[in-house]
């Protein structure tokens, strides 16, 4: 690598870092600085209520459908752990209990059958 290539790589890296920092600040400022002291409309608050509920399934679903340990092939162990976690969540209405059950059931099934 020559000196100019290395300088270009560093320049590009710092431009990306600064751009991401400015973008992150602008996104946060839009909600906190511009809208922070105003009341949100009822329809928006009603929709924002479901944001937290959607985050965990959105993070977990790809790990169940395309598990990394099997190189993306469907795994009965992952589906069984997800089904057990879902059942515990529905019947207990306790998120932490469901998450602990899911982790323990996945580890147990992996130990027994994986």
Order of alpha helices (4+ residues) and beta strands (2+ residues): alpha-alpha-alpha-alpha-alpha
